[in-house]
Amino acid sequence: KVQLLLKYRCKQIYYPLPFDHAFYAAACNYPSDLVFAHDLPALKTAVSLAKEWEAKIVYDLHELYYEQKVFSNYQKQIMRSIESEYINQCDYLFTVNESFAEQLRAKYSCSEVGILYNAIDPPADFNYTNNKRLLSDHFKLSSDKLILLFQGGLSRNRNLENMVLSMKYVNDSRIVLILMGNGELREKLKRIVHKYNLDEKVLFKEAVPQEELLYWTSSADAGIIPY
């Protein structure tokens, strides 16, 4: 812990934004006209560099960073204070959806917040009706099955264990949960499936290339994000 404190020049081991010095050291020799802060951990450094270089600042909020489950109330309080101090020093803000933007306007009196959705336009030849059986055929499911799809990394702090376990209480035999993705929790989730005899209710699919993802997604009946 002491080595981490020294490396990142932090006063407390539980300080939630420890990379200010590391970011500054990596960027200070590259003066620019525009500084782009990707999420809250980079905001303070971005403002400091922009002042040195007399540059503009863009703040890209991927999420409401301090609302993540992994942070304590004390850490969240620190992060809210830092964001409140620096956010209105930025020249432009944008985030991922309108509901986040509304919260930013209300919380920080930001007059303008842009929206950039984390999505792409479908290929010109895309038609979801042509792909309705993609997942079903892959798993050789009968035509009456209803597919509930989780897609993404099988990582910690995403409530995936409870999502899988919840299938124990689903009485409709038509409903199948498919987890499409890779990650550190894959084997643990499989153990949950075997422990509760959910092998016919919960299935696993390897991650697919980004250019194929939309076709696989569109063959499910519903998606689930359990965070």
Secondary structure by P-SEA (a helix, b strand, c coil): caaaaaaacccccccccccaaaaaaacccccccbbbbccccaaaaaaaaaaaacbbbbbbccccccccccccaaaaaaaaaaaaaccccccccccccaaaaaaaaaaccccbbbbbbcccccccccccccccaaaaaaacccccbbbbbbbcccccccaaaaaaaaccccccccbbbbbcccccaaaaaaaaaaaacccccbbbbccccccaaaaaaaacccccccc
